[in-house]
Amino acid sequence: MNTSVRGSGDSPARRTQAERTAATRATLIDAGRKLFSTKGFAEVSTQAIVEAAGVTRGALYHHFKDKTDLFAAVHESLEAQLVTDVARGIAAQQPTGPMAAMRLGARLFLDLCAAPDVQQILLVDAPAVLGWDRWREVGVKYALGVIEGLLTQAVAQGEIPEQPLRPTAHVLLGALDEAALYVSRAEDRQRAREEMYAVCDRIVAGIAG
């Protein structure tokens, strides 16, 4: 079965099978992300995906069992990128402590969720296409450790009292998800986002006791 990308200038002798496989998968995910973000999951056909990716239909079904499986991979890659971007944004602004980092992280998260591809894929389509449990599972996989790490630092530095960190992290992550969903469905998204900044600030402040 041919799983190579059509039009590639790389000679098969110069690339391993694993490299070609990874490249084809990445190309499909990239094409899927562009199509799903602009048209929405329901309006994207598998034919449109293979044409955008420049691969054969056989390549698509070699890597993904169906369109939903590809969408799940797109969703997970976008979730991972979102968490990475939040972490980088926090590091770049060098907040004074873990609680300040948490407040900043919440705002960065809401700002990044305003991007059209994040709105459409993560907040509009993913809960419906993948189901609520699977959607939350991916968010927990990538974001929970970051939040729990900040809480651990906050306890160690005396910014918050000792408390069950894993449950607290789950509550904070759930609040952030709900905040992003609320903003994505608001008629005036800019106003809703600004209101959610204040709400998230109060939630973070509340865990200090």
URNOR-V53389 format. One record per residue. N is the residue number from 1. PHI is phi in degrees with one decimal (* if undefined). D_FIRST is the distance of its C-alpha to the first C-alpha in Angstrom with 1 decimal. Layout:
n->{N:N}
phi->{PHI:PHI}
d_first->{D_FIRST:D_FIRST}
//
This chain:
n->{1:2:3:4:5:6:7:8:9:10:11:12:13:14:15:16:17:18:19:20:21:22:23:24:25:26:27:28:29:30:31:32:33:34:35:36:37:38:39:40:41:42:43:44:45:46:47:48:49:50:51:52:53:54:55:56:57:58:59:60:61:62:63:64:65:66:67:68:69:70:71:72:73:74:75:76:77:78:79:80:81:82:83:84:85:86:87:88:89:90:91:92:93:94:95:96:97:98:99:100:101:102:103:104:105:106:107:108:109:110:111:112:113:114:115:116:117:118:119:120:121:122:123:124:125:126:127:128:129:130:131:132:133:134:135:136:137:138:139:140:141:142:143:144:145:146:147:148:149:150:151:152:153:154:155:156:157:158:159:160:161:162:163:164:165:166:167:168:169:170:171:172:173:174:175:176:177:178:179:180:181:182:183:184:185:186:187:188:189:190:191:192:193:194:195:196:197:198:199:200:201:202:203:204:205:206:207:208:209}
phi->{*:-83.3:-115.3:-85.7:-82.2:-64.7:85.6:-70.0:-87.2:-81.5:-74.1:-55.7:-69.7:-94.4:-129.6:-75.3:-60.8:-62.5:-66.2:-64.8:-63.6:-64.3:-66.1:-65.7:-62.0:-63.3:-64.1:-64.4:-63.7:-64.3:-64.7:-61.6:-59.6:-63.3:-71.7:-63.5:-73.8:-93.8:-109.8:87.8:-55.3:-63.6:-93.0:-100.7:-96.0:-65.0:-63.9:-62.8:-65.2:-67.7:-68.2:-66.4:-81.8:70.3:-126.7:-80.0:-62.2:-61.4:-64.9:-58.9:-80.5:-72.1:-95.5:-136.9:-72.2:-165.0:-62.4:-65.3:-64.6:-64.5:-59.5:-61.0:-67.5:-61.9:-60.1:-66.3:-65.3:-70.4:-63.0:-62.8:-64.9:-61.0:-65.8:-61.9:-65.4:-63.9:-61.5:-66.0:-63.8:-63.3:-61.3:-67.3:-90.3:47.7:-63.2:-72.0:-170.0:-62.1:-70.2:-64.4:-63.7:-67.5:-64.3:-63.9:-60.7:-62.6:-68.2:-62.1:-60.0:-65.3:-64.5:-67.3:-70.1:-79.3:-63.5:-55.2:-69.9:-66.6:-58.2:-69.8:-80.5:-78.7:-105.9:-98.4:-83.4:-57.1:-59.9:-79.8:-74.1:-93.1:92.0:-59.3:-63.4:-68.8:-60.0:-66.8:-58.8:-68.2:-60.7:-63.6:-56.0:-99.6:-100.6:-60.9:-63.2:-64.0:-65.4:-63.4:-63.7:-65.7:-64.1:-61.0:-64.3:-63.9:-66.5:-61.1:-93.9:75.2:-81.2:-137.1:-74.0:-56.5:-162.5:-65.9:-76.8:-63.3:-61.8:-63.1:-62.6:-62.2:-64.5:-65.4:-63.5:-61.4:-64.3:-64.8:-60.8:-64.5:-62.5:-65.2:-63.3:-60.5:-63.4:-64.6:-103.4:-77.2:-67.5:-107.9:-68.8:-64.5:-64.2:-61.8:-65.6:-64.1:-66.0:-71.2:-54.9:-66.0:-62.1:-64.6:-59.2:-68.9:-64.0:-63.2:-62.7:-65.6:-77.8:-77.2:85.0}
d_first->{0.0:3.8:6.3:9.2:12.3:13.5:16.8:16.8:19.4:18.3:17.5:14.6:17.6:19.5:17.1:15.9:12.4:14.5:16.0:12.9:11.7:15.3:15.7:12.9:14.4:17.8:17.2:16.2:19.3:21.5:20.6:21.2:24.4:25.8:25.1:26.3:29.4:30.5:29.7:29.6:26.9:28.0:27.8:24.3:21.6:17.8:17.8:20.3:18.2:15.1:17.6:19.6:16.9:15.5:11.9:9.6:10.3:6.8:7.5:10.9:10.2:8.0:11.3:13.9:14.7:16.8:19.0:21.6:19.4:18.7:22.4:23.3:21.5:23.3:26.5:26.4:25.7:28.6:30.8:30.3:31.1:34.1:35.6:35.0:36.8:39.7:40.1:40.2:42.6:44.9:44.9:45.7:48.7:50.1:51.8:54.9:53.6:51.0:52.6:52.7:49.0:48.2:50.1:48.4:44.9:45.6:46.5:43.5:41.2:42.9:42.8:39.0:38.4:40.1:37.2:35.6:32.0:33.5:35.7:33.1:30.2:32.3:35.4:34.8:31.4:30.4:33.3:32.7:28.9:28.5:32.0:35.0:34.4:30.8:32.0:34.9:33.0:30.9:34.2:35.9:33.1:33.6:37.2:39.2:39.4:40.7:43.4:44.4:44.7:47.1:49.1:49.4:50.7:53.1:54.6:55.0:56.7:59.0:57.7:57.1:58.5:56.7:54.6:51.5:48.8:45.6:47.1:48.6:45.2:43.7:46.5:46.2:42.4:43.0:45.7:43.5:40.8:43.5:45.0:41.8:41.2:44.8:44.6:41.4:43.2:46.6:48.0:49.4:46.7:48.6:51.6:49.7:48.0:51.4:52.8:50.0:50.8:54.2:53.0:50.6:53.4:55.6:53.0:52.5:56.2:56.7:55.1:57.7:60.2}
//
